[in-house]
Amino acid sequence: MNKNKISLGIDIGTTKIVAIIGKKNEYGKIEIIGIGKSPSLGVYQGVVSNITQTVESIQLAVERAFEASGVEIREGMVGIAGKHIKSLQHNDYINRKNPEKVISDSDIENLVKQVYNLSMLPGEKIIHVLPQEYKIDGQSEITEALGMYGNRLEANFHVVTGQISSISNIMRCVKSAGLIPKGVTLEPIASSESVLSQDEKEAGVALIDIGGGTTDLAIFKNGIIRHTVVIPFGGNIVTEDIKEGCSIIGKYAEELKIRFGSTWPNHNKENEIVTIPGLNGREPKEISLKTLSKIIHARIKEIIETVYIEIENYGHNEQRKKLIGGIVITGGGSQIKHLKQLVEYVTGMDTRIGVPNEHIAGDSEQHIASPIYSTAVGLLMKAIEENEKEERRSDEEKTANDSMEELHKNRINIFEVWTEKLIKFFDREE
């Protein structure tokens, strides 16, 4: 297998678009060779609101990635989120033709394909079918079905759906930008690939990805994804609150949030003041950092409480579903000061900030080890994984074709031998 095949991940967010180019090195780590970023001008809460602007933003990010890497690659994995995303649990099964043969990848694929054919509500489409536990001939709680024997293969699935129109618009924008979508991946799943360890997924962990327009949640337990949800507000709504609460324009509100923002008002003293320029020659405006923190605290606390309701809905309070690994926060919104402390205070769960360095090669880490790149790195990892699967399938097909060709040659040789024998037999008879 060619480990040096270069891949592309495309993160189309509400505030920014990131194109990231990389490959897997000889040690199995991801080597980042180019990254491009541009403001996202045509996306609102994860959904395309202006196709022309979105296409231009994608093109700009991709061109910058091409320039940084010196490589042009047009086929990539695309992230998808937005308030239209839903998830459900589903159980399905197939009866295998030959129970004496071991269960193979093709059996699992047949079962997954069957779930993809489920009837959805009008306007909805299945994005992901994620197997959880398997059941074989009544034997339940099987985490790995490959290599086992049985007639009836059954599984519980976590099914992620989205609106056809929203997905189609994302795909149109990517294609119009001169790219070929290799596939779509739900963004919290992509982020989980880059920031979570396997131990955390086994112990049970909730990943909270706070983006500009949405806050995404993915819950893992026993190494398996159990619950996903996209909440339709993120860091941008905090900026709007600052803009209105302090009566300032948007660009100053965003800068205040990034440079001086905190989720812990008691950290600031009453006399801490920051001055911003006035409009069109007007007097500069003074903003109390304590007031700023109170505004940020109120909105971030609301977001965390909404997410925690989803964690409780999953069943975190049940002993067997307890998330021992706690919470991992990532995304651009996770960079606000004292967020970790606020999340622990609201939820009572151990918390850490997640950066995408779990699988990144050392020489790439210094450029990419920021929560804002978690989704993009995860999408790149998914693209590399898909390329490897394609190579494996190609190798298997080549092996199968070579075997058929050899069998065909053998059959011809046998036919020629028997033909020669028949000719000699008839010659003797004459």
C-alpha positions as CSV (number, residue, x, y, z in Angstrom):
1,M,0.0,0.0,0.0
2,N,1.2,3.5,-0.9
3,K,1.5,5.2,2.5
4,N,2.6,8.5,0.9
5,K,-0.6,9.1,-1.0
6,I,-1.6,12.8,-0.4
7,S,-5.1,13.6,0.7
8,L,-7.3,16.7,1.3
9,G,-9.8,17.7,4.0
10,I,-12.2,20.6,3.6
11,D,-13.9,22.1,6.7
12,I,-16.7,24.4,5.6
13,G,-17.6,26.3,8.8
14,T,-19.7,29.3,9.6
15,T,-16.8,31.6,10.4
16,K,-14.0,30.1,8.4
17,I,-13.2,27.6,5.7
18,V,-10.1,25.4,6.1
19,A,-8.4,23.3,3.4
20,I,-5.7,21.0,4.7
21,I,-3.4,18.7,2.7
22,G,-1.4,15.9,4.2
23,K,-0.3,12.3,4.1
24,K,0.5,9.4,6.5
25,N,4.2,8.9,7.1
26,E,6.1,5.7,7.6
27,Y,5.3,5.7,11.3
28,G,1.6,5.9,10.8
29,K,1.4,9.6,11.9
30,I,-0.3,12.3,9.8
31,E,2.1,14.8,8.2
32,I,0.6,18.1,7.4
33,I,2.2,19.6,4.2
34,G,-0.1,22.5,3.5
35,I,-3.0,24.5,5.1
36,G,-5.2,27.3,3.7
37,K,-7.8,29.4,5.6
38,S,-10.3,32.0,4.4
39,P,-13.3,33.8,6.0
40,S,-16.6,32.0,5.4
41,L,-18.9,34.5,3.9
42,G,-21.8,32.4,2.6
43,V,-22.6,30.0,5.5
44,Y,-25.0,30.5,8.4
45,Q,-25.2,28.0,11.2
46,G,-23.5,25.4,9.1
47,V,-25.9,25.8,6.2
48,V,-25.1,27.5,2.8
49,S,-26.9,30.8,2.6
50,N,-25.1,32.2,-0.4
51,I,-23.6,29.8,-3.0
52,T,-21.5,32.3,-4.8
53,Q,-19.8,33.6,-1.7
54,T,-19.3,30.1,-0.4
55,V,-17.7,28.9,-3.7
56,E,-15.3,31.9,-3.6
57,S,-14.4,31.2,0.0
58,I,-13.6,27.5,-0.7
59,Q,-11.5,28.5,-3.7
60,L,-9.5,30.9,-1.7
61,A,-8.8,28.4,1.1
62,V,-7.9,25.7,-1.3
63,E,-5.6,27.9,-3.4
64,R,-3.8,29.0,-0.2
65,A,-3.3,25.3,0.8
66,F,-2.0,24.5,-2.7
67,E,0.5,27.4,-2.4
68,A,1.7,26.3,1.0
69,S,2.1,22.6,0.0
70,G,3.2,23.0,-3.6
71,V,0.7,20.2,-4.5
72,E,-2.6,20.5,-6.3
73,I,-5.1,17.8,-5.2
74,R,-8.7,18.1,-6.3
75,E,-10.4,15.2,-4.5
76,G,-11.2,15.7,-0.8
77,M,-13.3,14.8,2.2
78,V,-16.0,17.4,3.1
79,G,-17.3,18.2,6.6
80,I,-21.0,18.7,7.2
81,A,-22.9,20.1,10.2
82,G,-25.8,22.5,10.7
83,K,-29.1,22.6,12.5
84,H,-30.7,20.2,10.0
85,I,-28.6,17.2,11.3
86,K,-30.5,14.5,13.3
87,S,-29.6,11.1,14.6
88,L,-31.6,8.0,15.5
89,Q,-31.0,4.4,16.7
90,H,-32.0,1.5,14.4
91,N,-31.8,-2.3,14.5
92,D,-31.5,-4.4,11.3
93,Y,-30.4,-7.9,10.2
94,I,-29.5,-10.1,7.3
95,N,-29.7,-13.9,6.8
96,R,-26.4,-15.2,5.4
97,K,-26.5,-17.7,2.6
98,N,-23.7,-19.9,4.0
99,P,-23.4,-19.9,7.8
100,E,-20.4,-22.2,7.6
101,K,-18.3,-19.4,6.2
102,V,-16.8,-16.8,8.5
103,I,-18.5,-13.4,8.6
104,S,-16.5,-11.1,6.3
105,D,-16.3,-7.4,5.4
106,S,-18.8,-8.0,2.6
107,D,-21.4,-9.3,5.0
108,I,-21.0,-6.2,7.2
109,E,-21.2,-4.0,4.0
110,N,-24.4,-5.8,2.9
111,L,-26.0,-5.1,6.3
112,V,-24.9,-1.5,6.3
113,K,-26.2,-1.0,2.7
114,Q,-29.6,-2.4,3.8
115,V,-29.8,0.3,6.5
116,Y,-28.9,3.0,3.9
117,N,-32.0,2.0,2.0
118,L,-34.3,2.9,4.9
119,S,-37.3,5.1,4.1
120,M,-36.6,8.6,5.5
121,L,-39.0,11.6,5.9
122,P,-39.4,13.6,2.7
123,G,-36.4,15.8,2.1
124,E,-34.1,13.8,4.4
125,K,-31.1,11.6,3.5
126,I,-28.9,9.2,5.5
127,I,-25.3,10.6,5.9
128,H,-23.8,7.9,8.2
129,V,-24.7,4.4,9.3
130,L,-22.5,3.5,12.2
131,P,-22.6,-0.1,13.6
132,Q,-22.6,-0.5,17.4
133,E,-23.1,-3.9,19.0
134,Y,-23.8,-7.0,16.9
135,K,-25.9,-10.0,17.5
136,I,-25.3,-13.4,15.8
137,D,-27.9,-16.1,16.0
138,G,-29.3,-14.6,19.2
139,Q,-25.9,-14.1,20.9
140,S,-25.8,-10.5,21.8
141,E,-23.3,-7.8,22.9
142,I,-20.7,-8.8,20.2
143,T,-18.4,-5.8,19.5
144,E,-16.6,-7.4,16.5
145,A,-18.5,-9.7,14.2
146,L,-15.7,-10.4,11.7
147,G,-14.3,-13.9,11.7
148,M,-17.3,-15.4,13.6
149,Y,-19.8,-17.9,12.2
150,G,-23.6,-17.7,12.0
151,N,-26.7,-17.4,9.9
152,R,-28.6,-14.3,11.2
153,L,-26.3,-11.3,11.5
154,E,-28.0,-8.4,13.4
155,A,-26.7,-5.1,14.6
156,N,-27.7,-1.8,16.4
157,F,-26.9,1.2,14.3
158,H,-26.4,4.9,15.0
159,V,-27.9,6.6,11.9
160,V,-27.1,10.2,11.1
161,T,-29.5,12.1,8.7
162,G,-29.6,15.5,7.1
163,Q,-31.7,17.6,4.7
164,I,-31.1,16.7,1.1
165,S,-31.2,20.4,0.0
166,S,-28.5,21.4,2.6
167,I,-26.2,18.5,1.7
168,S,-26.7,19.1,-2.1
169,N,-25.8,22.8,-1.7
170,I,-22.6,21.9,0.1
171,M,-21.7,19.5,-2.7
172,R,-22.6,22.0,-5.4
173,C,-20.3,24.6,-3.8
174,V,-17.4,22.1,-3.5
175,K,-17.8,21.0,-7.2
176,S,-18.2,24.6,-8.4
177,A,-14.9,25.4,-6.6
178,G,-13.2,22.8,-9.0
179,L,-13.1,20.0,-6.4
180,I,-14.4,16.4,-6.3
181,P,-16.1,15.4,-3.0
182,K,-14.7,12.1,-1.9
183,G,-17.4,11.9,0.7
184,V,-19.1,13.8,3.5
185,T,-18.4,13.3,7.2
186,L,-20.3,14.7,10.1
187,E,-18.0,17.3,11.7
188,P,-18.2,16.1,15.3
189,I,-17.2,12.6,14.1
190,A,-14.2,14.2,12.3
191,S,-13.2,16.2,15.3
192,S,-13.3,13.1,17.5
193,E,-10.9,11.4,15.2
194,S,-8.2,14.1,15.7
195,V,-8.6,15.0,19.5
196,L,-9.8,11.9,21.3
197,S,-7.7,8.9,22.4
198,Q,-8.9,5.3,22.1
199,D,-8.7,5.0,25.9
200,E,-11.1,8.0,26.3
201,K,-13.5,6.4,23.8
202,E,-13.4,3.2,25.7
203,A,-13.9,4.8,29.1
204,G,-16.7,7.1,27.8
205,V,-16.3,10.7,26.8
206,A,-18.4,13.6,25.5
207,L,-16.7,15.7,22.8
208,I,-18.1,19.3,22.6
209,D,-17.0,21.2,19.4
210,I,-17.8,24.9,19.8
211,G,-17.8,26.4,16.3
212,G,-18.9,29.8,15.0
213,G,-22.4,28.8,14.1
214,T,-23.0,25.5,15.8
215,T,-22.0,23.5,18.8
216,D,-21.5,19.8,18.0
217,L,-21.7,16.9,20.5
218,A,-20.4,13.4,20.0
219,I,-20.6,10.8,22.8
220,F,-18.5,7.6,22.9
221,K,-18.6,4.6,25.2
222,N,-16.8,1.3,25.0
223,G,-15.0,2.6,21.9
224,I,-18.3,3.1,20.0
225,I,-20.1,6.3,19.1
226,R,-23.4,6.4,21.0
227,H,-25.0,9.8,20.4
228,T,-24.5,12.8,18.2
229,V,-26.3,16.2,18.1
230,V,-25.8,19.6,16.4
231,I,-27.0,22.6,18.5
232,P,-27.7,25.6,16.3
233,F,-25.6,28.2,18.1
234,G,-22.0,28.7,18.9
235,G,-19.3,31.4,19.2
236,N,-21.0,33.9,16.9
237,I,-24.0,34.3,19.2
238,V,-21.6,35.3,22.0
239,T,-20.1,38.0,19.7
240,E,-23.7,39.2,18.9
241,D,-24.4,39.5,22.7
242,I,-21.3,41.5,23.2
243,K,-22.2,43.7,20.2
244,E,-25.6,44.5,21.7
245,G,-24.7,44.5,25.4
246,C,-21.8,47.0,24.9
247,S,-23.3,48.9,21.9
248,I,-20.3,48.4,19.6
249,I,-19.9,47.2,16.1
250,G,-19.3,43.5,15.2
251,K,-15.5,43.6,14.5
252,Y,-14.7,45.2,17.9
253,A,-17.1,42.7,19.7
254,E,-15.2,39.8,18.1
255,E,-11.8,41.3,19.0
256,L,-12.9,41.9,22.6
257,K,-14.1,38.3,22.9
258,I,-10.8,36.9,21.5
259,R,-8.3,39.2,23.3
260,F,-10.0,39.9,26.7
261,G,-13.0,37.5,26.9
262,S,-13.5,35.3,29.9
263,T,-16.3,33.0,31.1
264,W,-15.5,33.7,34.7
265,P,-16.6,37.3,35.8
266,N,-15.0,37.1,39.2
267,H,-11.6,36.9,37.5
268,N,-11.9,40.5,36.5
269,K,-11.8,43.5,38.8
270,E,-14.3,46.4,38.7
271,N,-11.7,48.9,37.5
272,E,-10.3,46.8,34.6
273,I,-11.2,48.8,31.5
274,V,-10.4,48.5,27.8
275,T,-10.8,51.4,25.3
276,I,-12.0,50.9,21.7
277,P,-11.9,53.5,18.9
278,G,-15.0,55.7,18.4
279,L,-16.9,55.8,15.1
280,N,-16.1,58.5,12.6
281,G,-14.1,60.7,14.9
282,R,-16.4,60.2,17.9
283,E,-14.9,59.8,21.4
284,P,-13.3,56.4,22.2
285,K,-15.6,54.0,24.2
286,E,-14.6,52.4,27.4
287,I,-15.7,48.8,28.1
288,S,-15.6,47.2,31.6
289,L,-13.9,43.7,31.3
290,K,-16.1,42.5,34.2
291,T,-19.2,43.5,32.2
292,L,-17.7,41.8,29.1
293,S,-17.1,38.6,31.1
294,K,-20.7,38.6,32.5
295,I,-22.1,38.8,29.0
296,I,-19.9,35.9,27.8
297,H,-20.6,33.9,31.0
298,A,-24.3,34.0,30.5
299,R,-24.4,32.8,26.9
300,I,-21.6,30.2,27.3
301,K,-23.4,28.8,30.4
302,E,-26.6,28.5,28.4
303,I,-24.7,26.6,25.6
304,I,-23.1,24.2,28.2
305,E,-26.4,23.6,29.9
306,T,-28.1,22.7,26.6
307,V,-25.3,20.3,25.8
308,Y,-25.4,18.8,29.3
309,I,-29.2,18.0,28.8
310,E,-28.2,16.0,25.7
311,I,-25.5,14.2,27.8
312,E,-28.2,13.3,30.4
313,N,-30.6,12.2,27.7
314,Y,-27.9,9.8,26.5
315,G,-28.0,8.3,30.0
316,H,-24.8,9.5,31.7
317,N,-26.3,9.2,35.1
318,E,-26.8,5.4,34.6
319,Q,-23.8,3.5,36.0
320,R,-23.2,1.4,32.8
321,K,-23.4,4.5,30.6
322,K,-21.2,6.8,32.8
323,L,-18.7,8.8,30.9
324,I,-15.6,8.2,33.0
325,G,-13.4,10.1,30.5
326,G,-15.5,13.3,31.2
327,I,-15.7,16.1,28.6
328,V,-13.3,17.2,25.9
329,I,-13.9,20.7,24.4
330,T,-12.5,21.8,21.1
331,G,-13.2,24.2,18.2
332,G,-12.6,27.9,18.0
333,G,-15.0,28.7,20.8
334,S,-13.0,26.5,23.2
335,Q,-10.2,29.2,23.3
336,I,-12.2,31.6,25.6
337,K,-10.4,31.9,28.9
338,H,-11.6,29.9,31.9
339,L,-14.0,27.8,29.8
340,K,-12.7,24.5,31.3
341,Q,-13.5,25.8,34.8
342,L,-17.0,26.8,33.8
343,V,-17.8,23.5,32.1
344,E,-16.6,21.6,35.2
345,Y,-18.7,23.9,37.4
346,V,-21.9,23.4,35.4
347,T,-21.6,19.7,34.7
348,G,-19.5,18.3,37.5
349,M,-17.5,16.4,35.0
350,D,-13.7,16.3,34.4
351,T,-12.9,18.5,31.4
352,R,-9.9,19.2,29.2
353,I,-9.3,21.3,26.0
354,G,-8.8,19.1,23.0
355,V,-6.2,19.9,20.4
356,P,-5.5,17.8,17.2
357,N,-2.1,16.5,18.1
358,E,-3.1,12.9,19.0
359,H,-2.2,11.6,15.5
360,I,-0.1,14.4,14.1
361,A,3.6,14.0,13.2
362,G,6.0,16.0,15.4
363,D,7.3,18.3,12.7
364,S,3.7,19.3,11.9
365,E,2.4,19.8,15.4
366,Q,3.6,23.3,16.0
367,H,1.7,24.6,13.0
368,I,-1.6,22.8,13.6
369,A,-1.9,22.2,17.4
370,S,-4.9,24.5,17.9
371,P,-8.5,23.6,18.6
372,I,-9.6,25.6,15.6
373,Y,-8.1,23.0,13.3
374,S,-9.6,19.9,15.0
375,T,-12.3,19.3,12.4
376,A,-10.0,20.0,9.4
377,V,-7.4,17.5,10.7
378,G,-10.1,14.9,11.4
379,L,-11.4,15.3,7.8
380,L,-7.9,14.8,6.5
381,M,-7.6,11.6,8.5
382,K,-11.0,10.4,7.1
383,A,-9.7,11.2,3.5
384,I,-6.5,9.2,4.1
385,E,-8.5,6.3,5.6
386,E,-10.8,6.3,2.5
387,N,-7.8,6.3,0.2
388,E,-6.4,3.3,2.0
389,K,-9.7,1.5,1.7
390,E,-9.8,2.2,-2.0
391,E,-6.2,0.9,-2.4
392,R,-7.1,-2.3,-0.5
393,R,-10.2,-2.9,-2.6
394,S,-8.1,-2.3,-5.8
395,D,-5.4,-4.8,-4.5
396,E,-8.1,-7.3,-3.7
397,E,-9.7,-6.9,-7.2
398,K,-6.3,-7.2,-8.8
399,T,-5.6,-10.4,-6.9
400,A,-9.0,-11.8,-7.7
401,N,-8.5,-10.9,-11.4
402,D,-5.1,-12.5,-11.4
403,S,-6.5,-15.7,-9.9
404,M,-9.3,-15.8,-12.5
405,E,-6.7,-15.3,-15.2
406,E,-4.6,-18.1,-13.9
407,L,-7.6,-20.3,-13.6
408,H,-8.6,-19.5,-17.1
409,K,-5.0,-20.3,-18.3
410,N,-5.2,-23.6,-16.4
411,R,-8.5,-24.5,-18.0
412,I,-7.1,-23.7,-21.4
413,N,-4.1,-25.9,-20.7
414,I,-6.3,-28.8,-19.5
415,F,-8.5,-28.4,-22.6
416,E,-5.4,-28.4,-24.9
417,V,-4.1,-31.6,-23.2
418,W,-7.4,-33.4,-23.6
419,T,-7.7,-32.2,-27.2
420,E,-4.2,-33.6,-27.9
421,K,-5.1,-36.9,-26.3
422,L,-8.3,-37.1,-28.3
423,I,-6.5,-36.4,-31.6
424,K,-3.9,-39.1,-30.8
425,F,-6.7,-41.6,-29.8
426,F,-8.5,-41.0,-33.1
427,D,-5.2,-41.2,-35.0
428,R,-4.6,-44.7,-33.5
429,E,-8.2,-45.8,-34.4
430,E,-7.6,-44.8,-38.0
